[in-house]
């Protein structure tokens, strides 16, 4: 009996020792994590956010942050008693590959975990950003590759999958109802087509025709298009309800030139996207003569006119001497959304940042308008100018003819050829 009690006592003692050791281990691990990743932004902190410049004008971008963005953000923080300041650091990466990755690594090594950068930053350094618990807010990244549910990357610019919205609206406005033809380019069209195909409502896609980048002879593809159109007409679809959506680049000029034997195709409504606009201003295109026969109505990322955009325009012109592009508006909004989210969250914790950014962005009326993010953290309500080609005094030129409002999902036509 005594032996049994002794064994029980020993077992109990051993169990208590194990529990005590586990408690100490968990406590050390928890406290260690807190030491490595503080969760509270303390008063008088200076928060560093790096902007990685790759393709743009470093000098102009640096001025934008030093003279406009940083003073504005810090003034707002001071006036609203946040007791913190923001230090935006503009860094020039020598190229979009190794140098960009090295830049991200160097930033993390000195404790900078907040980054504003392009699609190139995501492509070459996303794994590192994720592994080291960094946060990337992008004003330029558009690829569907990063249209994923994550808490490391957010995009204030429109992404390819959402370009389907203005294209859809164009089909409705141009009277394309039941028969839509897709002519899409393999390298770029995949992303656009994915969004277009998954959000298409009450439309029938008669034919999908793919061509690879670098294709020069489109007779085969155009033959299929022509046959599909004539079959649809013979089966009772009015010709005016048929259209071609050309998710193409500069090769659209070659495609048009090769439609000379297919007169019906030239009589249809053609819709393009950003890659088919303003080719008359491209140094890579010799001539766009004849594109006015197609119209080729195409959406291009733009800014809805608002007070903040006009204010940014005025200050940018005064500072730089040139009008700001839409991309400048995205950079401006990316910086503001980043800073406002950190202020709202009151913490450096990435998960808390992710929880707050949707609410903050949707309440922020930026230079590019209200920034609504979808469940993947990507901008879903961007606005677009509508461009087409017209004949003016015997010359084919690109012409802005309308505006797609991303907040209302409506097109306002300002002119029609």
C-alpha positions in Angstrom: 0.0 0.0 0.0 2.8 2.4 0.9 4.6 1.5 -2.3 1.5 2.4 -4.3 1.2 5.7 -2.6 4.8 6.5 -3.3 4.4 5.8 -7.0 1.3 8.0 -7.1 3.2 10.8 -5.4 6.1 10.5 -7.7 3.8 10.6 -10.8 2.0 13.7 -9.4 5.3 15.4 -8.7 6.5 14.6 -12.2 3.3 15.9 -13.7 3.6 19.2 -11.8 7.2 19.6 -12.9 6.2 19.1 -16.6 3.4 21.6 -16.2 5.7 24.1 -14.7 8.3 23.7 -17.4 5.7 24.0 -20.1 4.3 27.2 -18.5 7.8 28.7 -18.3 8.5 27.7 -22.0 5.2 29.2 -23.3 5.7 32.3 -21.2 9.2 32.8 -22.6 8.0 32.1 -26.2 5.1 34.6 -25.9 7.2 37.3 -24.3 10.0 36.8 -26.9 7.5 37.3 -29.7 6.2 40.5 -28.1 9.8 41.7 -27.8 10.5 41.0 -31.5 7.2 42.4 -32.8 5.8 45.2 -30.6 2.1 45.7 -31.1 1.6 49.3 -29.9 2.7 52.4 -31.7 4.1 54.5 -28.9 3.8 58.3 -28.6 6.4 60.3 -30.5 7.2 57.3 -32.7 8.6 58.0 -36.3 7.2 55.4 -38.7 9.3 54.7 -41.8 7.5 53.8 -45.1 9.8 53.2 -48.1 8.7 53.9 -51.7 10.7 51.9 -54.3 11.1 53.8 -57.5 12.0 51.7 -60.6 10.9 53.1 -63.9 9.8 56.6 -63.1 11.6 59.9 -62.5 13.3 59.5 -59.1 13.9 63.3 -58.6 10.2 64.1 -59.3 9.0 61.3 -57.1 11.3 62.4 -54.2 9.9 65.9 -54.5 6.4 64.6 -54.5 7.0 62.8 -51.1 9.2 65.5 -49.5 7.1 68.5 -50.5 3.6 67.2 -50.7 2.8 63.8 -49.3 4.9 63.8 -46.1 4.0 67.3 -44.9 0.3 66.7 -45.5 0.3 63.3 -43.7 2.2 64.6 -40.7 0.1 67.7 -40.5 -3.0 65.5 -40.4 -1.5 63.3 -37.7 -0.6 66.3 -35.6 -4.0 68.0 -36.0 -5.7 64.8 -35.0 -3.5 64.1 -31.9 -1.9 60.9 -33.1 1.4 61.9 -31.6 3.4 60.1 -34.3 5.2 61.2 -37.5 5.8 59.5 -40.8 9.1 59.4 -42.7 8.6 58.4 -46.3 11.9 57.2 -47.8 12.2 57.2 -51.6 14.7 54.6 -52.9 15.7 54.1 -56.5 16.2 50.5 -57.5 18.5 50.1 -60.5 16.3 47.5 -62.1 13.2 45.5 -61.6 14.9 42.2 -60.8 17.8 41.5 -58.5 18.3 45.1 -57.5 14.7 45.4 -56.4 14.9 42.2 -54.3 18.1 43.4 -52.7 16.4 46.7 -51.8 13.6 44.8 -50.0 16.2 42.7 -48.1 18.1 45.8 -47.1 15.0 47.6 -45.9 14.0 44.6 -43.7 17.5 44.4 -42.3 17.2 47.9 -40.9 13.7 47.3 -39.5 11.7 48.9 -42.3 8.7 46.6 -43.0 6.3 49.0 -44.8 6.8 49.3 -48.5 5.0 51.1 -51.4 6.0 49.6 -54.7 5.1 48.4 -58.2 4.2 45.0 -59.6 7.9 44.4 -60.1 8.4 44.6 -56.3 5.7 41.9 -55.8 7.0 39.7 -58.6 10.7 39.5 -57.4 10.3 39.9 -53.6 6.8 38.7 -52.6 8.0 35.5 -50.9 10.5 37.5 -48.9 7.8 40.1 -47.9 5.6 37.3 -46.8 8.3 35.4 -44.9 9.4 38.5 -43.0 5.9 39.7 -42.2 6.3 42.9 -44.2 3.4 44.9 -45.8 3.3 46.0 -49.4 0.8 48.6 -50.7 1.0 49.0 -54.4 -0.1 51.9 -56.6 0.7 50.1 -59.9 0.5 46.3 -59.6 -2.3 45.0 -61.9 -1.6 41.3 -62.5 -4.1 38.7 -61.4 -1.2 36.6 -60.1 -1.6 38.6 -56.9 -5.4 38.6 -56.8 -5.2 36.4 -53.7 -6.6 36.6 -50.1 -3.6 37.7 -48.1 -2.6 40.2 -45.5 0.8 41.2 -46.9 -0.2 43.0 -50.1 -2.9 45.6 -50.9 -3.5 47.5 -54.2 -5.1 50.9 -54.5 -4.9 50.7 -58.3 -7.3 48.8 -60.6 -6.2 45.2 -61.3 -6.8 43.3 -64.6 -9.6 41.2 -63.3 -11.7 44.3 -62.5 -11.1 45.9 -66.0 -14.0 43.8 -67.0 -16.4 46.2 -65.4 -15.9 49.1 -67.8 -15.7 46.7 -70.7 -19.0 45.2 -69.7 -20.6 48.6 -69.4 -19.3 49.5 -72.9 -21.0 46.5 -74.4 -24.3 47.6 -72.9 -23.9 51.2 -74.0 -23.0 50.2 -77.5 -25.9 47.8 -77.8 -24.0 44.5 -77.8 -26.5 42.3 -76.2 -26.4 38.6 -76.9 -23.4 37.9 -79.1 -19.9 38.9 -78.0 -16.7 37.8 -79.7 -13.5 37.7 -77.8 -10.2 38.1 -79.6 -7.6 37.9 -76.8 -3.8 37.9 -76.6 -2.3 35.1 -74.6 0.2 37.0 -72.4 -2.2 39.8 -71.4 -5.6 38.6 -72.3 -5.6 35.8 -69.8 -5.9 38.1 -66.8 -8.5 40.3 -68.5 -10.5 37.4 -69.8 -10.6 35.8 -66.4 -12.3 38.8 -64.9 -14.5 39.4 -67.9 -15.6 35.8 -68.1 -16.4 35.4 -64.4 -18.5 38.6 -64.2 -20.2 38.5 -67.5 -24.0 38.8 -67.0 -26.7 37.8 -69.5 -24.3 37.7 -72.5 -23.4 34.9 -74.8 -19.8 34.5 -75.9 -20.0 32.9 -79.4 -16.3 32.4 -79.9 -13.0 32.7 -78.0 -10.0 33.0 -80.2 -6.5 33.1 -78.8 -3.3 34.2 -80.4 0.2 34.3 -79.1 2.3 37.4 -78.6 4.4 38.0 -81.7 1.7 36.8 -84.1 1.9 38.7 -87.4 -0.5 36.8 -89.7 -4.1 36.9 -88.4 -5.9 35.5 -91.4 -6.7 32.2 -89.6 -8.2 34.0 -86.6 -10.1 36.5 -88.7 -11.5 33.6 -90.8 -13.0 32.0 -87.7 -14.3 35.4 -86.6 -15.9 36.0 -89.9 -17.5 32.6 -90.1 -18.9 32.9 -86.5 -20.4 36.3 -87.3 -22.2 35.1 -90.4 -23.5 32.0 -88.6 -24.9 34.2 -85.8 -26.6 36.5 -88.3 -28.1 33.6 -90.2 -29.4 32.2 -86.9 -31.3 35.4 -86.3 -28.9 37.6 -84.2 -29.2 41.2 -85.5 -25.8 42.4 -86.8 -25.9 45.5 -84.5 -26.0 43.2 -81.5 -22.7 41.6 -82.4 -19.4 42.9 -81.3 -15.7 42.1 -81.1 -13.8 42.6 -77.9 -10.1 42.9 -78.8 -7.9 42.4 -75.8 -4.8 43.4 -77.7 -1.8 45.7 -77.9 -0.3 47.5 -80.9 -0.9 44.5 -83.1 -4.5 45.7 -83.3 -3.4 47.9 -86.3 -2.1 44.8 -88.1 -5.3 43.0 -87.3 -7.4 45.8 -88.7 -5.4 45.9 -91.9 -5.9 42.2 -92.4 -9.7 42.6 -92.2 -9.8 44.1 -95.7 -11.4 40.9 -97.0 -14.0 40.7 -94.2 -16.2 43.7 -94.7 -18.7 42.6 -92.1 -16.1 42.6 -89.4 -15.4 46.2 -90.1 -19.1 47.1 -89.7 -19.3 45.7 -86.1 -18.7 47.5 -82.8 -15.2 46.9 -81.6 -14.1 47.3 -78.0 -10.5 47.3 -76.7 -8.8 48.0 -73.5 -5.9 50.2 -72.3 -3.4 48.5 -74.6 -5.4 49.6 -77.7 -5.7 53.3 -76.8 -3.8 56.3 -78.1 -1.7 54.3 -80.4 -1.4 57.4 -82.7 0.9 58.8 -79.9 3.0 55.6 -79.7 6.6 55.7 -81.0 6.2 52.0 -81.8 3.3 52.4 -84.2 3.8 53.9 -87.7 0.2 54.6 -88.5 -3.3 54.0 -87.1 -5.0 55.0 -90.3 -8.4 53.3 -90.7 -9.0 52.4 -87.0 -11.7 55.1 -87.1 -13.8 52.5 -89.0 -13.8 50.3 -85.9 -14.1 53.0 -83.4 -12.4 50.7 -81.0 -13.9 52.1 -77.8 -11.4 51.4 -75.0 -11.2 52.2 -71.2 -8.1 53.7 -69.7 -7.5 54.2 -65.9 -8.4 57.8 -65.0 -9.3 60.0 -62.1 -12.8 61.2 -61.3 -12.7 65.0 -61.0 -12.7 66.0 -57.4 -11.3 68.6 -55.1 -8.4 66.6 -53.8 -7.3 65.7 -57.3 -7.5 69.3 -58.4 -5.5 70.4 -55.3 -2.8 67.7 -56.1 -2.7 68.9 -59.7 -2.1 72.5 -58.8 0.6 71.7 -56.2 2.3 69.2 -58.5 2.4 71.6 -61.5 3.9 74.3 -59.2 6.5 71.8 -57.9 7.4 69.8 -61.0 6.2 71.9 -63.9 4.2 69.2 -65.5 0.6 67.9 -65.1 0.4 64.8 -62.9 -0.6 61.5 -64.5 -3.1 59.1 -63.1 -0.3 57.1 -61.6 0.7 60.0 -59.5 -2.8 59.9 -58.0 -2.4 56.3 -57.2 1.0 56.9 -55.5 -0.5 59.7 -53.5 -3.5 57.6 -52.4 -1.2 54.6 -51.6 0.8 56.7 -49.2 -2.3 58.1 -47.5 -4.1 54.8 -47.1 -0.9 53.3 -45.6 -0.5 56.0 -43.1 -4.1 56.4 -42.2 -4.4 52.6 -41.6 -1.5 52.6 -39.2 -3.0 55.6 -37.4 -6.4 53.9 -37.1 -4.9 50.5 -36.1 -2.6 52.1 -33.5 -0.3 49.1 -33.8 2.5 47.6 -35.9 0.8 44.3 -36.0 0.2 43.1 -39.6 -3.0 41.3 -38.9 -4.5 44.4 -37.3 -3.4 46.4 -40.3 -5.2 44.0 -42.6 -8.4 44.2 -40.5 -8.4 48.1 -40.6 -7.3 48.9 -44.2 -10.6 48.0 -45.8 -12.6 50.3 -43.5 -10.0 53.1 -43.7 -9.7 53.0 -47.5 -13.5 53.0 -48.0 -13.7 56.1 -45.9 -10.9 57.9 -47.6 -11.8 60.2 -50.5 -8.4 60.4 -52.2 -7.0 61.9 -55.4 -8.4 58.9 -57.3 -11.7 58.9 -55.4 -13.0 56.6 -52.8 -10.7 53.6 -52.5 -12.9 50.5 -52.2 -11.0 47.2 -51.8 -12.4 43.7 -52.5 -12.0 40.7 -50.3 -8.5 40.2 -51.8 -7.4 43.7 -50.8 -7.5 45.0 -54.4 -9.1 48.2 -55.7 -12.4 47.4 -57.3 -14.0 50.7 -58.1 -11.4 52.6 -60.3 -12.6 55.0 -62.9 -11.7 55.1 -66.6 -11.7 57.5 -69.5 -13.2 56.1 -72.7 -11.2 56.6 -75.8 -11.9 55.7 -79.4 -10.5 56.6 -82.9 -12.1 59.1 -85.1 -11.4 60.7 -88.5 -10.5 64.4 -88.2 -9.7 66.3 -91.4 -8.7 63.0 -93.1 -6.4 61.9 -90.3 -7.2 59.1 -87.8 -6.6 60.2 -84.2 -7.5 59.0 -80.7 -10.2 60.9 -79.0 -11.6 60.9 -75.5 -15.3 60.4 -75.8 -16.5 59.4 -72.3 -15.9 58.6 -68.7 -16.7 55.5 -66.7 -17.5 56.2 -63.1 -16.2 53.3 -61.0 -18.4 54.2 -58.0 -21.7 54.3 -59.9 -20.8 51.8 -62.7 -22.0 54.3 -65.3 -20.6 55.8 -68.5 -21.0 59.5 -69.2 -20.5 60.2 -72.9 -18.9 63.5 -73.6 -18.7 63.1 -77.4 -19.4 60.4 -79.9 -17.9 60.0 -83.3 
